[in-house]
Amino acid sequence: MWDAEVDIAIAGAGGCGLVAALTVAEKGLQVAVFEKTDFVLGNTAASAGMIPAAGTRYQREIGIQETPEEMAEDILKKNHQESNPDLTLALSKVSGPLVEWMNDKLDMQFSLVTEFKYPGHRNLRMHAPPTRSGLELMKKLKQAVNDKDNIYLMLKSQVEKLILGDKGEVIGIDVQTTDGVQRIKAKKVILATNGFGGNTSMVKKFIPEISDALYFGYEANTGEGIEMALEIGADVSNMTAYQGHAAVNEATGLLVTWGTIMSGGFMVNQNGERFGNEAQGYSEFALEVVKQEVQNGYIIIDQDIYQNLLSIEDFKQLDEMDAFKSSDSIEDLAVKLGINVKSLKQTYTAFQKNEQGSSDQFGRTDFPKQLTGKLFGIKVSPALFHTQGGLNINEHAQVVNGQGNVIENLYAGGGTAVGVSGRHAYGYMSGNGLLAALGFGKIAGDHAVHMIQQKGME
Ligand SMILES: Cc1cc2nc3c(=O)[nH]c(=O)nc-3n(C[C@H](O)[C@H](O)[C@H](O)COP(=O)(O)OP(=O)(O)OC[C@H]3O[C@@H](n4cnc5c(N)ncnc54)[C@H](O)[C@@H]3O)c2cc1C
C-alpha cells in the first residue's frame, strides 16, 4: 500500500520546512521534504532574511538586554492584542536559541542589523546574514540539507492529501510526483507550504482590501496546506491577516527597504502630498497607498540615508540599476520623478520643520534627522507579500481541530499556520513572517522528534 516510509514527512521546502528538516535530522531520524516546484526558494528566498530574536549574544555584545516577554509584548502591542499570547510567547522564547543555533550549526554568519530599527521594535532585534537577503539564508539552509544523508529532498513533488488512520490520526501523505501519485507513510507530518497569497480566489474571499494590489510573494503558495488540513477537521483563525508592503519598485522588481522611512525619509503621492504616518509600519501603509487616486507613492530620502542603506543587498541592486532619481534641489527632483513640483516643495519644507518626538499632523513622531545635501527619490507600489492567518496550532505547533483538540501527528508552521500578526494589515510587525516560519519549524521539528522518541521508549 505504501511507496515509501520515513519518520517525518514535510510538505514545502521553504524556510519553515528546511529548518524543521534540519532539526529532525540533527537528532538522527529520517526525514523527507516534498517541494512542489523545481526550486528551493519560497518566500523565504524573496525576503530580506531578517529574523527578530530576543536575548541573543549579538544583542548583549552591544549592551542590549532583552527578554522574550518584552519581545512578545511588542508583537502584541503592534497587533492590538489580536494574536494568541501563548503562541506569541512561544515564538519569542525560541527566537534567541533559534538564531544562535542557525548561526553555529548552519554557518549563517549572522549579525545584528544596526542600520535602523523597525516600527514597533523597542530594541535592535533583527539578525541577518551578511547580504541581508533571504536568498543567502536559503542557500545556506539548502547546503546544510544537502550535507545530511538522512534528509531526502524531493522536488516537483506536490503534497496533495493527508492520509488518516483508524483513530483519525495522520499516518501519511499522498504526493503528486512526475511518476504519479506516491503514498508516503510517516510517523509525523509537518505542513510548511506557506499561506494563500498566490491563490487569487482565496485572497479575494478572505482579504478583499488587498486583492487588487500586486502579489509579491512566491506564486506556488496557493493555500494547499491549509485546505488539506481543513479537509480532515482542522480549523483556521485570523484569515484576514497579512503582510502588505507599501514600497515595491515595479520597474526593477525590487523591494525598497522601509529603512528609507525609518532613517528619516517620507512618502508622497503623485500630487506631491504626504498622506499618513509612514512610521506606523509598511504593512498598513500599503493600504494608504491603495487609497490614493493614482496607486503609487514616491519615497524621498537624502544622501546620508542612501549611503547608509547600501549594506542591504536589495538596496545595493537598486543603486546598481540607477533606480533612484537624484538632485541637489527638491524642485528638480520633483520634475525627474514626474510629480507636482510646487506641492512637493511645500511638503518638503513642512517636513523639514518636524522635530524628533513631536507629532506631525498624521501622528508621526519619528524624525531621526533633517534631510541634507543631495536628495533621492523613487516610485513605489503597494503589494501583498504573504498571508498571516491559517491553521490553528498549539505552542508545540501541533494542529488542533475545531474543538481545540490535537490532530495526532500533524504539525504546521510558517504561513500555513496562524501567525502572530493579529487580524489586520496593521498587526504585522517586521520579522513576524520569518519568526513564525523558522520558529515554528524549529518547534515542530523538536516536538515531533520528542514524541517519536518517547513512543519508542514505551
Ligand atoms: C519580498 C518579501 C520580503 C520579506 N522580508 C521578510 C523579512 O525580512 N523578515 C521576515 O520575517 N519576513 C519577511 N517576509 C516574509 C517571509 O518571507 C515569509 O513569512 C516566510 O518566508 C514564510 O516561510 P514559509 O517557509 O512559511 O514559506 P515559503 O518560504 O514560501 O515556503 C513554502 C514552500 O512550500 C512550497 N509548497 C506550496 N504548496 C506546496 C505543496 N502542496 N506541496 C509541496 N510544496 C508546496 C512552495 O513552493 C514553497 O517552496 C518577506 C516576504 C516577502 C515576499
The ligand as an ORCA input file, in Angstrom:
! r2SCAN-3c Opt
* xyz 0 1
  C       9.648     40.435     -0.560
  C       9.474     39.834      0.791
  C      10.295     40.263      1.834
  C      10.139     39.707      3.101
  N      11.034     40.073      4.100
  C      10.937     39.485      5.320
  C      11.907     39.757      6.362
  O      12.918     40.425      6.168
  N      11.689     39.226      7.597
  C      10.628     38.411      7.831
  O      10.452     37.962      8.958
  N       9.740     38.066      6.859
  C       9.876     38.571      5.606
  N       8.999     38.211      4.614
  C       8.032     37.150      4.912
  C       8.723     35.767      4.875
  O       9.429     35.651      3.667
  C       7.702     34.634      4.964
  O       6.833     34.857      6.034
  C       8.421     33.298      5.195
  O       9.479     33.165      4.273
  C       7.470     32.144      5.058
  O       8.206     30.951      5.102
  P       7.491     29.572      4.791
  O       8.507     28.507      4.984
  O       6.211     29.516      5.524
  O       7.095     29.676      3.236
  P       7.977     29.696      1.923
  O       9.366     30.094      2.175
  O       7.205     30.453      0.917
  O       7.999     28.155      1.509
  C       6.828     27.446      1.159
  C       7.204     26.371      0.159
  O       6.120     25.433      0.073
  C       6.000     25.037     -1.293
  N       4.656     24.474     -1.485
  C       3.471     25.125     -1.567
  N       2.455     24.233     -1.704
  C       3.027     23.001     -1.685
  C       2.512     21.664     -1.757
  N       1.196     21.408     -1.879
  N       3.383     20.609     -1.704
  C       4.737     20.840     -1.591
  N       5.274     22.075     -1.535
  C       4.432     23.133     -1.550
  C       6.271     26.307     -2.067
  O       6.595     26.022     -3.409
  C       7.423     26.912     -1.253
  O       8.660     26.487     -1.739
  C       9.120     38.736      3.336
  C       8.287     38.325      2.299
  C       8.467     38.852      1.018
  C       7.581     38.369     -0.100
*
